[in-house]
């Protein structure tokens, strides 16, 4: 099936644009959140991923780590959520 909607390629990416910057991406497990996280990580950002689906989140973290992207393996936000029982 052909993808509908805009398919505008990025004008350019810079491997060090977000070096030493921390980027918090909600919904990072899939869709727009995943794509946003990928773009920041590809440009050197330290990406903190947050998602309600922890299994999906772990897959993305593992993928980013294997590609050498800067992704913390533990998020204090995830721990806060699990401690609150939600």
N, C-alpha and C positions, 0 to 999 in steps of 0.2 A: 504494500500500500504506500502510495506517495504521501510524504509529509506535507501537511497543509500549513500555511502561515509563512511568516518571514523567515528566510534563510540567509540572513546577513552575516557574512564572515567578520570576525574581529579585524580591526584595522591593523593591529599589531600587538604582540605580547612581548614583555620584557622580563627576562628571567630574574631580575633583581629589583623590580619596581616596588615590591612590598617586603623586602628583606628587613628583618628586625621589627616587623609589624605583626600584631596579633589580630586575626579576623575571626569573628564569631558568626557562624552560619547556622541558622535554624532550618530544620527540614533538610539537613545535609545527607540524608540517607537515599534520596532519590529525587527525580524531577529537577525543577529549577534550583532548589537548594544544592543538590549534588553538582549541577553544572556550574553554579556560582562558586562553590568550594573548589572545584577543579581549576577554574580560571585564576582564583587567588593563589592557590597552591602552585600552579604552573609559573606564577610570577614571583615566587619566593616567599609568599606569606606563610606565617605560622597559623594554620587553620584549626580552629576548635569547632568540631562538629557536634550538633545537638539534633536529636531526632527522637520521636516517641517510640519508634521501632528499634530496639537495641540490637537485634540480630542484623538488621539491614545496616545499621550504623557501624557495627563491627566489620562487616564485609567491606564497606567503603574505607574504613580506617586501615584495614589490612592491605587493600589495593593501593592506597596512597603511600603507605609505608614501603611496600615492595617497589614502588616507582621512585622512591627517594624523596617524596614530598614531606614537608614539615607538618606533621600532625601529632599532637600530644596523644598518648595512648590512654590516658585517664583524664576525664573531665570532672571538675568539682561540681558542675551543674548536674551531671548524671548522678553523682553520689547524693546530692541534695534531693533529687527526685526520688531516688530509691529509699532514702531515709524517711521521707514523708509518707511512704506507703502508697503512693499513687502510681 
